[in-house]
Amino acid sequence: MADELEAFVLSVGTRIQRVREARGLSRRDLGVAIGLNEQSANPGIHGVETGGRATQIDTLYRIATALDVSPGFLLDGGSLEIVRKVEV
């Protein structure tokens, strides 16, 4: 079970990294966008991407929002749904 969990966490991190890079964001940029301070932004996102840091659901939601994708995509790798914020 621990191996399966580790593989799942790493797959989520890999999807985050791929989308972040496709968006042209550095780890620092993404970290600051989700509310981390500048000093912890790069190592914080690195930890998420490499599976070295457990990610809470609210953090995952903020990451998905900053990357403009659905949280579900980050979790299960299903179809990439682009989420657009619409001002009303």
N, C-alpha and C positions, 0 to 999 in steps of 0.2 A: 504494500500500500504506500509506503514512504517513497518508493521509486516512482510509482505512478503520479503521486502528488508532485514530486520534484520535476518530472517530465512535463506535467501540466503547467506548473508555474513558469518553467523555462519557455514553453511554447507561447504563453501569454506575453512574456518579456520579449521574445523574438518578434512577435507581431507588432508590439509597441515600437521596437527599434526600426523595423521595416517601414512602418507608416511615418515615423518621425523623420527618417532619412529621406523618404519620398517627398515629404513636405519641406525639406531643406532646413530643418531645425536642428540645432545642436542640443545636446543633453541639457546644457545650461539654459538655453532658450525655453525648452519644454518645462524644465523644473521651475523656472521663474513664472511661466504662464500658469502653472497649477498652484502657485503660492509659496513655493520654497524660497528661502533667501538665497542670494547669489552664491554664497560660500558653500551651501549644502546642495544646490541645484544639480550640479554635474554628478557628484557621487551618489546622490539620492536616486536619480534616474538610472544611473549605471547599475545600481543595486537592483532596481526593478527589472531592468532589461536582462540581467544575467541570472536572475532567480535567487540572488543572494539576499534579498530583502522581501519580506512578506508585504503584500500590498492590500490595504484595506479597501473595501468596496467604494467608499467615498473618494479615495485617491484614484482608483480605477475610473470612476465616473469623470473626475476632473481631467484625467489624462485623455479619455475619449473625447470629451468636449473640446479640449485644446487642440486635439488632432483632427477634429471634425469628422469623427466616425462614431458608429454606435458602440456602446459598451459590449454588446453581444458579440460583435466582430472580434474585439480584443480577447474575449473569453473563449469563443469556440472556433474562430477562424472561418465562419460561414461567409456568406456573400458580404462583400464590402459595401456597407451602406454609408453613403456620405450624408452627414447631418448638416443642414444649413440652418443658421439662425435667422429667423425672419422677424424684422421689426414691424410691429403693428401700430 
